[in-house]
């Protein structure tokens, strides 16, 4: 076997040339390995030992282009905080190509921080080490939590300095996604009234992500409906984990239905629906409570971009688009309620479940309880006599919750599920470990300031099993102390 072989099969590069600019990564001074995601590499049909070698590190840094790659920077547009930008694009990322994994699934391999492109808009095209480590930690945690997401295949250092608010070590992240096609990709061609490009893009997305829709009566309309359903499911999962994306611009919303762009993202510690972390979200546009409505808004933008494909009659096209987008709230509420019932240990939908949940969230906001530990502690109460390790010493249940818990326990008693079975299911739905902001910042500081990657590796490895609580790792499950609290997160640019 050729350990340097990559199973490339590049479909996006076969689209018309005005979809991208062909460009190789810009080499760096002295690439060095940080971490290879060995399990993901194996799934993709790549040799993890070779990726960790000096030759593999050179490829991951962009110093060498592997055979079969078709490197390019894609163009797209986007609404950023509600304002339209007619041309964005991969300003610091190079798509090496696509690989077919061992299950026959197609994935993009992209180098993030690979140098300037025609879409850099004056930027240096590089990535500081800190944001690369943040994306590695959080994206991999999201994957283990069962959330559709881009993945981190590897992180390498560049031996170069990048300048932001201060000089920082540079790095490159190798990102894996089912594709990097965004709502903003459709916006780019719609704004130019390039219907041929829109049709080619829609056909590509359907074939790649929604193959069952190819024979639909109106494939572009079916594509829109499919995107609505995937985004509703995705954002419901964010809400159920207390995750705040932080920058839900249309150029950061993928047609594959995966989470992407982990710049100013964060997981809530103390619960409140108005929580915002992003340093640039001054008005709270992307606050926790607003995420479903913003996803709905973004999908309306996608619908508008698709209008020329939906029907020859413009008025009929608008009706079709509106009908599809209007289904978002129902899809979101249904997905959210199903997920919340899993978190609460309920297997049968019953009248009154939504009211029970709404009362719970009001209590949680009023008490500012830790989002993750509350639900994990609730799972402990599902079978109080079990031998499972509990988080009682991390989170004593506040007395104000006891009347609600009595109603919850009575509701659980209406089902045939046994206490042990319910608790096991709740443990699978409620993680004990999440990438808490202060832990991520601690790992970044150790690496950036001291060249010590030990906390980074330890955090990645602990988060690989987020549902398995071990008291030996209690420090990684604890919420921050007041002096550890992170109040703002930042874009990685």
N, C-alpha and C positions, 0 to 999 in steps of 0.2 A: 504493500500500500504506500502510495505517495503521501507522506504526512503533511505536506504543504498543499495538498489538493483541496480546493473549495468547490462544492457542487453547485456552481453558478448556473442559473437559468434566467436570464434577464429579460423581463417583459416590459417594464416601464421604459427602458432605453429603446424599445422598438416603436414607441409612440412618436408622433411628429417632433421634429427638432425644436420647435418653439415651446415645447413643454419643459425644457431644461437647457442647461449649458454643459457640454461635456468638459470635464475638468478633473485632473488628478489632484490628490491631496498635496499640500506643500510640505516637504520634508522638514523634520525638526532636528535640533542640534545633537541631542544625546538621549534617545528613547530608553526608558527603563520600565520594567514590569512592576505593576502594583498588585493586580488580581485578575485571574481568569475564572470565569464562571464555568467550571468544569462540567457540571451536569448539563447546562444549556449547550455547551460546545458539543458534547456527545450526541445530544438530541438532534443538533443541526448537521451531524455527520462530519464534524471537525475534530481534529486531534488536539485535546487540551494540553498534552505535553509539548506538542510543537508550538501551540499558541503561546505558551509560557517561555519558550526558548528565545534566544537572541534574534533568530530569524523571524519567528512569529511576532515578537515585540516590534520589530521594524515594520511589519505589515500593519499592525494595530496602531502604530503611530503615524502611518501614512508615508513612511520613507520608501516603501516598496509596494507596488500594486500586484496582487496575486494574479496568476493566469486565469483568464475567463471573466475578470471583472470588467465592468463598463462604467467607470466612475463619472458621476454627474452631480450637478447642483440643480435642484428643481426650483421652478418659479411658481409663485402663488401670490394671492392678495390676502386681504383680511380686514375684518372689523376689530380694532383694538380699543378696548374700553368704549365701544359703541361708535367709534369714528373710523370711517373707511380709509384704508391705505391701499392705493391701486396696485402697488408692486412691492411685495416682500420677497420671499424666497429663502433658500438655504444660504444664509449669510456666513455660517461657520461650520457647515456640515457637508460632507460628501457622501453620496450614496455609492458604495462600492459596487453593489449589485444585489441580486436576489439568489437565495439558495433554497433548494427543496430538501426538507428535513426527512428523517427516517420514516415518518408517517405519511409522507407525500404532501406535506403542507408547505406553502411558499412563505418566505420571510425576507424582508429587507435587511441588509447589513450596512449600517451607516457609521461613518466616523464623525463624531461631534467634537469640534475644536480643531478641524483639519486645515485651517487657513482661509485666506480671503477668497471670495468668489465675486462674480458680478453683482451679487445681491447683498453684499456686506454693508452697504450704505455708510461707508467711512469707518467701519469697525475693523479690528485686526484679524477677525476670523478665528481667534484662539479662545480657549477655555481655561480659566483658572482651575487649579486642583480642587478647591473646595466644592464648587458646584458639580464637578464630575463625581466626587465621592458622594455628595448628597443624592444625585440621581441614581447612582449605583445602589445605595442603601434603600432608598424609598421605592424605586421601581421594583426591585427584587422582593421587598416586603409586600408590596401590593400583589405581586404574582403569587406568593405563598398564601396570601389572604383570599385568593380566589377572584381577584378583580382583573378584568381584561386590561392589559397594560403593555407598553413597550418594555423591553428587557435590557439588562446590561450584560453583554458578553464579556467585556474586559475593560479595564482601566489601565492606562500607562502614563508615565510622566514623560515630559518632553526635553528636560534639561534646559529649558528656556524660561525667561521671566515674562509675564504679562502684567500690564499696568492697568489697575482699576483705581480704587481709592488709595491703593498702595501697591508696591511691587509684590507679585505673587508668583509662586511656581506654576508652570503650565502643565496641562494634562490633556489627554484625548480619551473620550469614552467611545467604546464600540457599542452602538445601540442596535437592538433587534426589534422589528415590528412587522406585523403582517403587511403593512404598507405605511407610507408616510403621506398618503393622499388626504387632503384636508378639505373642509368646507371652503376654505380660502382658495383652494385650487380651482374649484368650480367658479368661485367669484371672479377670479382673474380672467377667465375666458368669457364669462357672461358679460362683464363690463365692456369687453371689446367686441361684443356681439358676434363672437366667433362660434357660430352654431355647430360647424363641423367639428371643432375641437371639443366642444361640450359633449357632442354625441360620441366621439371617440373616447373621451374620458369616462362617460357614463357606461359605455359598453365594457371598458376595461375594468371598472369597479365592479360591475355586475358579474363579469366572468371570474373575477378574482375573489370577491367577498360575498357575493349573493348568487351563486351559480343556479340555485333553484328558481330564480326569478327570470331566467333567460327566456322562458316560454310563456311568461305572463302576457296578458292582453295588452298591457301598457307597461313595458319594462322600466322606463324612467320613473313612472309613478310608483311602481312597486319598489324601486330602489329608494325613493323618498320615504315610503312607508317603512321599509326595512331599517333605514337610518333612524327614523323616529323611535322605533321599538328598541334598537340597540342603545341609543343615547339615554332613553328612559331607564332601561335596565342598569346602564353604567352609573348614572348619577344617583340612582337609588342605592347602589352599593357604596358609593362615596358617603352618602348621608348616614348610612347604617354603621359606618366605621368612624364617623366624626372627622372625615377627611375633607380638607379645604384645598381645592386646586390652586386658587389664587390668581390665575390668569386665563380665564375661559374665553379668550379671544377666538374668533372663528378660524384663525390660522392654527390654533392648537386643538381643534376638534377633528379627529380622524374618522373617515368613512368606515374604517374597519371596526369602529366601536371600542377602540382601546384608549386608555389614558396615556397622554404624552405631555411632555414639558413639566419637569419637576423643579422649576426654579423657585418661585415663592410659595410652594405648597407647604402644608403642615397638617398634622393631626392635632385636634383639640385635646387639651388636658381638661380644664374646667369647662363644663358644657354651658354654652349660651348660643342661641341661634344667630346673634348678630356678630359673632366672632369673625374677625379679619386679621390676617397676618401680613399680607403683601405690603411692602413699604410703598408701593406706587398706587395702591388701591385706596386713595384718599376718601372717596365717597362711599366705600363699602359695596360697590357694584357686585363684587364676587364674594360677598360674605356667605357664610355657611347656609343661612336660610334662603339666599337668593339663587343658589346653584340650579335648582330645577327650573326656575323661571328663565334664567339665562340660557340654559340648554334649549328651552322652548324657543327663545328669541333667535338663537343661532340656527335652529332648524328652519325657522321662517326665512332666514337669509338663504339657506340652501334651497328652499322651495322656490324662492324668487329667482335664483340662478338657473334652476331647471325649467322654468316656465316655457322657453322655446321648444323644449323636447316633449312637454306634456300634452299639448294639443295645438293644432293649427289655428284655432280660434282663441285669441288672447283671453277673452272673458271666460271661456270654458277652462282654459289652462289655470287661471286664477282660482276658479271654483274647485278644481281637482286638487290643486296645491293646498288650498285652505282646508279642505276636508281631511287631507292626510295630516297636516300639522296640528289640526285641532284634536287629534287623537292622543297627542302627547300626554296631557294631564291624566287621562284614564290609565294609560300604560304605566306612567310613573307611579301613580297611587297604588295600582295593583301590585307592581313589583316591590314597592316599598313596604306595603302591608304584608306581603308574603315573607319578605326578609325579616321584618320586625317580629312577625309571629315565630319565626325560627329562633330569633334572639331571645324571645320570651318563653320558648319551649312549647308553643302551641302548634298543633298539627292540623287542626280543623278550624276553618274560618267560621266565626259565629257573630251574630248581631251583638254590638256593644264592644267589639275588639278595638275599633278605631277610637272610641271614646276613652277606653282604658289606656290606650297609648298616648292620646293627647294629654290626659291628666298626668301621666308619667313625665312627659317632656316638660310640662309646666313646673312640676316639682323639681326636676333636675336643673332647670334653668334658675329657679328660685334659690336653690341650695348651692348652685355652682359646683355640683359634684363632678368628679373625674369620670368622663364619658366611658372610657374603656374599663376601668376597674368597677364601676357600678354594675355594668352588665355581667362582668365576670363574677362578681360577688353574688349577683342574683342567681347565677347558675349554681353556685355553692348551695344556696337555699333550696334548690330543686330536690335535693336528696341529702338532708343535713347529716344523716348517719353514715354516709359513704366514706370510704377510706381515701378518697382523692385529696391531693394537696389543695388547700384553699388559699384565697387571698385575704382572709379575715384580718390578718395583722397589717395588711396594706390598706384596707378599706373597711372600717367598721360601718355598718349600715346606719345612716342617720335616723333618729327616732321619728322624724316627720314622715318617713316613707312607710312606717309600719301599717297604717290603715290601708294604704294602697296595696301593700304586699299581701294583706289578708284577702283583698278582692282578687288579686292575681292568683293566689293559691287556690281560692275557690273556683276561679275560672279553669285552672289546670285540672282541678278535680272533676270537671265535666267531661274529661277525655279518658280514653281507655289506656293511654300510654302510662307505663309504670314509672315510678320516681327515678329509678336508676337509668332507664332508657332516656327519660326526658333530660336528665342532667348530662348524660353523655352527648346528646344532640346539642344542648346549649353550650357545652364546652367546645364543640366543633364550630359553633356559630359566633362565639365571643372570645376573641383573642386575649391572652394575658400580656402579650408583648407586642408593642407597636414601635415604629421608629419615632420616638418622642423627640421633640425639637432639641431639647437640651442635650440628649445623648448624641444626636447627629452633629450638633455643633461641637461637642466635646471631642468626637472622633476627628472632625475636620481640623480643629485647632491643634490637636496632637500631630497630625500629619503635616499641616502647613507650617506650623511654627517650629516643630522639633523633628520633622522627618520620621515620626513614630506612627506606623500604620497598625499597631497592635489593637488599639480601640476600634478602628474601622473594621478589621477582620473579625474581631470578637462580636461586634454588633451585627454584622452580616450573618454570621453563623448562628447567633441566638435567634435572629428573626426568621431563619429558615424553618423554625418549628414554633410559630407564634401561639398555637393553641395548647401547647404542652407546658404547663406551669411547673417550674422547678424552684423551690424556695432558695436553692443555692444561687439563683440568678435574680433574687428579689430586687436588687439595685436597678436592674434593667427594666423592671416592671413598675417601679415607683414613679409617681408624678414628680415634677421638679419642686425643689424648695423655692421660696421667694427669690433668693439670689440666683437661682439657676434658670428662672423663667425666661423664655425667649418671646419677645413681644412683636418682633418684626422679622420677616423673611424677605429675601432679595432675589431678583432675577439673576441668572448666571452670566448675563452678557457683560 
